[in-house]
Each structure stands twice: as structure tokens, then as C-alpha cells.
Amino acid sequence: MDSLLQLLKQNARFTNQQLAAMLDTTEADIAARIKDFEKKGVIMGYSVILNDELADKDTVTAFIEIRVTPQRDCGFDDLAKTIMMYDEVESVSLMSGAYDLAVTVTGADLKTIALFVAQKLSTIEGVISTATHFVLRRYKEKGIFIKQDKNIDERGLVSP
């Protein structure tokens, strides 16, 4: 992977000046490369990693495994497009293994997500079954430790 992209994945808030210093190039070069990545669709957006327990205690996240019957002439694509149009859906991925689609959803509470699965997801033509797994606690997201306790030692484990 391009070294600029690796740095931006670590921290998208690095300034062009900081990135240029780290990559031994100019700010103009960094700005041009970022603009090119955005234009080509390599960089599709920027996001924030939140500690949900501190930011919004009422949000619930669930991972949903979905088994489907692929549609003729479009495979899984049309079903994935239908599912990803719901506001509750954060991500949709085609998977190998025991289920076909992995869906991440958020809602105000367990009941909201349960109703979404029962009334919206499971009623889509082609959906065979769903299995919902609720997130109880996040420890790490996109390489970032989600601090649960101020006393956590992030230096890593040492074994004898």
C-alpha cells in the first residue's frame, strides 16, 4: 500500500506539512496526491472513531449474518444494494463461508435493531436467514484502542 495512504489510515488529520515531513516530499506533492486519490475514488471519505460509551451511551451496534439466494444475472449485488440503502446499515460485505452477507447496523436500542431485522431485512426477497450478534464492548477499531479505563497499560504484554 502507498505510504501516504498508510499514514492517512492511521490519522486522517495529519496536515499536509506533517505528511510531507514524514514522507520527505513537499506539501504541494502531498496535496496533489491526496486530490488524485480522492478523484480516482481510492479515498472515498474520512471518518471519526468514537468511544461510543463516552459519546452516545444509547447507541447499539449489531453484526448480522445473512444467508441469501443470489438473484439471476446479478448475483448478490442487487440484494446488497437493497440492504445498504437502509439508514440503519453502516456496512455490507460479501463473505465466504457459512453466510453470504455481513451487515453492520446501529440503532437506539436492542428493540430497534430487532424490529429492523424482523420487519425490513428478513422480508427482502431472497433472504433465507439472519443471525444477529450484538456488540457488547469495542476494544479496538481500525487499529485504534478504544480506552475503557484510564488505567489501561497500552505498552503491550510482556511474557517471560
Secondary structure, DSSP 8 states (H G I E B T S, - for coil): --HHHHHHHH-TT--HHHHHHHHTS-HHHHHHHHHHHHHHTSS--------HHHH-TT-EEEEEEEEE--BTTTBTHHHHHHHHTSTTEEEEEE-SSS-SEEEEEEESSHHHHHHHIIIIITTSTTEEEEEEEE----SEETTEE--S-TT--TT-----
